Amino acid sequence: MRRKVSCAVLGVGIVVVCAAAWPFAKAHLQAIAVMRHVAGQPVPRMARALTVPVETRDSDFEIETPTGKQVVRARLYLPEGRPDAPGLVIFHGVHHLGIEEPRLMGFATAMASCGIRVLTPELPGIKDYHVSQGSVRTIGESVKWMAARTGSPVGVMGLSFAGGLALVAAEDPAYGPSFKFVVAVGSQDSMARVTEYYQAGRDVRPDGTIEVLPAHEYGPLVIEYEYLEGFVPATDLEPVRAVLRAHLYEDPKGEAAAMLLLDETRKREALDLMNTSLPATHEKIAAAIAAHAYEFPELSPERGLGTLRTPVYLLHGEADNVIPAAETLWMASELPREDLKAMLVSPVLSHIDLDAKPGAMDEWRLVHFFALVMHAAESK
């Protein structure tokens, strides 16, 4: 009789343990499905069994701004058979395709296939390579809209500069209650420190060591494009801006066509701006940064992280030369311990791309990170 009772207790114990462990096991399988989908690799059968078809629907909405109502272009990714699915809002990085960017669309589809309602709002400023306070407002209002639609706070993921701006929005009492958590991927803590990195190719870590990594030309080019009036005469702004825009958009045909419209003086201005290593161009970049330094605190989450009461997940590429990984280390050092749920600096990522073939442990760490995010998204 005692042996039978012991076996029964053991059996019940195993069932309880398995039931308790299943949400985490499920989250890891879902994370594997997402990672494989994004990488264009076959999804294992066990992970694929947890996914569902996804309906994609354009879903524009209006927000209030200081200048009146603004329509936010957005897209919903809805998992089939899950009308009550939890919500996740994903904000694109600085890219001219905005919510049409194929990697964003693939990631949003993969997340939705795991049973999450995903919203991807377009940030017009960031889409046109402008990092400004207006995008913070659009982020906050978009999260409020999605929270109202789902009836509860929603998870938020921001890519590149949008991740830092999402944290700034979460720090605002007007928006904070709508945030369930924030995932910042390759994001800035201090805009001032990032712009200094563009000039020096080095960023100080919280422990005082120096991260030395030559900055990608993309960063300085965005500074030039944002503050072009400090680089060329007013009469040359639009013709030269057209060249820079096509260059940033990686549109060689458009760049060549815009260049043909320039006279020799303007052509020289454009070529000098695109050669960010020229001493004269470097000096102008430094001057533009100094002239606009007063704007940077509003775009930097560092000032409010110490009192933030929102769970945060931080992910960064080890070799990121657009926003250096030291920025994520700074955020981790400033957040309250109970709010920093996970941090990973991974050699698998560059900026926000999966660029390297991962080793087994690096792949597992990335899967585990996203499993924690999946579990948080589905938790009540």
C-alpha positions, 0 to 999 in steps of 0.5 A: 500500500505504501509503495502504491501511495508513493508511486501515486504521489510521484506520478502527481508530482511529475504531472505538476512539474511538467504542467509548471514547466510547459509554459517555459518549454512552449516559449522556447519552442516558439522562440525556435520557430521565430528564429528559424522563420526569420533566418529563412530556415526550416522550422522543426516539426514540434515547434511548427505544431505550436504556430497558426496561420496569420491574417494581415490587415492594414489598420490606420488610426488617429492620434492627437498631436500639438498641431492637430490630429495625425493619421498613423499608418499601421498594420496588424498581424492577427493569429488565426483563432485567437481573437483574445491574443495578447498584444505586442507593438513593434516599432521599426528602426531608421529605414526608408521602407518603414513598416514595409521593410521585409525583415520587419514583416517577416519577424512580425508574422513569425511572432503573430504565428505564435499566438500574439496580436502584433501591431507595426505602426509607421514612424514618419520621422524615423522612416525619413532618418530623423530621430526626434521627439515627435516619434516619442509621441507617436510611439506612446500614442500607438501603444495606448491605442493597442492597449485600448484595443486589447483591453490590457497593457501590451508588450513593446519592441523597438528596433535601433533608435526606436528602442531608445525612444520607446523607453523614453515613452515608457518613462512618461506617466501619460503612456507608461501604464499602457506598457507591459514591457519593453524590448530594446534591440540595438538601442541608444541610452544616451544620444550624446554619447552615441554622437560622440562615438560617431566622431571618435569611434569609441564609447566608454562602458559603465566600468570605465573600459573603452569600446573601440570600434570604427563607426559605420558611415551610416551614423555620421550621414544621418547626422548630416541629413538631420542637420543639413542646414549646418552643412550647405547654404540654404539655396543648396539644401533641397538639391543636396538633400535629394542626393543624400536621401538616395544614398541613405536609401541605398538607391544608386540609380536615384543617387546618380539621377539626383547628382546629374541635377547638380552644378559643380559647386553643389556636386562637390558639396554632396561628394564631400558630405558622403566622404565622412572621413574628410577633415573638413566634413568631420569638423562640420559634423562635430559643429552640428552635434554641438549646436543641437546637443540640447535636443539629445536628452529628450531622445535618451532614456538614461535620464529616467531609467532609474525610476522606470517601473516597466520590465525591460529586456535588452538585446544588442549585437556585439559588433554593432558599429551604428549604436555600440553595445556599450549603450546596452551595458549603460542601460543595464547599469541604470535600470532597477534590478527588479525591472531588468528581466534579461540582457544579451550582447550577442556575437550573432547580431550586427546592428539589428541583423542576424549576420553570423552563423551562431555556435550552439551556445550563442544560438541557445542564448538568443533562443532563450532571450526570445523565449523569455520575451514570448513568455512575458507576452503571453503572461497575464 
